[in-house]
């Protein structure tokens, strides 16, 4: 297995626990519980951006940039210390204000414990991410995969203990994720500092350049979080937590686009793209990889859209079945978001990350304007449609602007042709499967289609 394949498989293993546990989650939790958990995750993501000082994207840039002479220990220890100190501030605030945060999010203070668990997740999720980045930079896919398997086993065991046996519900789901992250964090940081054999110090010069590089990305991430999550906050306030729970389950299925393809790819690509740029291999490399990305996203999306109803009906409790209708629209939103993130590299090459901020501000304006309109027009599915329309508009605007900053050689006509082809193929397969009434027969048909496509790709 190649390096990218190993990292990709490891990334999938790290995320698949949520799908393995679906029958347990949906039979021991209500859609409302699922909605509560999704808002806690939103809080964690928000605090990570505001207080976390995530400097991970700057480490590979300045490690491979020939204009700088920073070493990996200098960059890594500086980033970890800065992020950890600010994350601890966030944790303290969450602990002190847990009742107020719970009331603000859920109009009751009974979820204070879940909020505090989210506070600890802010600290340890960041440290775990840094540790995994270190393994990628040291090019150790074997150890990376072993640790992914370890976390999968830990989360599976903890979910069974806390949700099924102890019946902790939302708290059990969040606590299992936290405990697995804590264990993996200690292992990863021990490996990193043992291999670097360096002291725990902050390099002020490295901190300055990383902060300068990442500051626009933080603003962008904050606004991006607004774009990606405001529809869920909107649903919790304007509709109800039960519908939010259905959205959360649909988001988990549509998020398979990220889990099975984009996240594993980007974990490898995040460092590799700067290396390719430094080797002067030509922009055609970036365009060919982009077409590959579109194909990967489209194939994964095809199986998600076509198979969502079958899997949800077979694996989940009946109260969750209505989430099927949201899946296709959320998949479209994810696909265009991934394509936009790929093209953001044009701005990073020219140190014009503020363009990424501008794109995200544009997205925020579009989704803010469209949420109320589409919800009024289409009802419960309106927020999902608003998200998909926003992702499409942002991609089109970004394609126009990025080409003028640094061309990646991408032919947008070819992109449109690829998307049209895979869209029609998805519609055709969906129509064919709808003719089959038995869900288990559908599952067999999906499996056969997957085997055929895998065989074609292999050949």
C-alpha positions, 0 to 999 in steps of 0.5 A: 500500500502506498503512503497516501493509501495508508494515510487515507485508510487511517483517516477513514478508520478514525471516522468510521466509529460513528457509522459502526455505532449507528444501530446503538446510537439510534436505539439508545438515543433520541433524535433530540439527543443527537441534536444536542450532541451536534450542537456541543460539537459545534461549540467545540469547533467554535472554541478551537478556532477562537481560542485554539491558535491552530498553527498546523497549516503553517508547520509544513509550509515553513518546514519546506519553504527554502526562504526559512531555516526552521527545523521541525522541533522549533515549529512543532514545539512552538505551535503545540505550546501556544495552542495548548495555553490558549485552549486551557483558557477556553477550558477554564471559561467553559467550566466557569460558564457551563450553566450559562452556555447550556442555557444559551444553547438549549434553553436549559442548564441540564446539559452542563456536564456535556458542555464541560466535556466539550471544553476538555475536547477543545484541549485534547482534540488539538493536541491529537491533531498536532501529533498526527501531523508530526507522524505525517511529516516524519512519513510514518504511515505504518505507525499512523495506521496502528494508532488509527486502529487503536483509537477505533478499538478504544472508541468502540469499547467506550461507546458500548460501556458508556452508552449501552451498559451505563446508559449515559446517552449524550454524555456517554457519546461525548465522554467516549470521544474525549477519553479516546482522544486523551489516550491517543494524545499522550501516546502521540506526544510521547512519540513526537518529543522522544523522536525530536529529542528537544526541549519544550521551548517557544521560538519567538521568530517561528511563532511570529511567522506562523501567526502571520500566516495563520491569522487570516486562516483563523478568521476564515475558519471562524466564518467558515464554521458560521457558514457550515453550522449556522443552518443547524443553529437556525434549525434548533431555534426556528424549528426544533431539536428533533429535526436537528437530530435528523439533520445531524444523522443526515450530515453524518451520512453526507459527511462520508464524502469527507471521511472516505475521501477528502479528509484522508486525501487532505491529510496527505495533500496538506504537506505534499502540495508545498513539496510539489511546489518547491520541486517546480513540477509544473501547474499541470500536476495540480490540475490533474490531481484536482480532476482526480479529486472530483472523480473521487468525490463524485464516486463516493457521493454516488454511493452515499446518495444511492445507498443512504435510504437502504442503510438508514432504514436497515441500521437505525430506529424508525424515528430517524428514517426521515433523515434520508431526505436531507442526505442528497442536498447535504452531499452536494454542499460537501462536494462543492466545499471540498472543491473550493478548499482545494483551490484555496491553495492558489492564495497560499502560494502567493501569501494572500490568505486574506482572499480565503477570508473574502471568499468565506465572507461571501459564503456567509452573506449568501447563506444568511440571505438564503436561510430564511427564504429557502426555509419559508419556501421549502420547509424543513429541507430549506436550510440544507438547500441554502447550504448547497446553494451557498457552496455552489456560489462560493465555488464559482466565485472562487474559481474566477478569483483564484485563477487570477492570483495563481493558476492551477491550470484547471479547465472549468469546462472539463470540471462541469463535464465531469460533474454532469456525467457523475450527476446523471449516473447517480440519478440513473442508479438511484432510479434503478434501485428505487424499483427494488422494494426489498431493502436487503436486495438493494443492499446486495445490489449496492455491494455488487455495484461497488465491486464492479466500480472497484474492479474498473478503477483497479483495471 
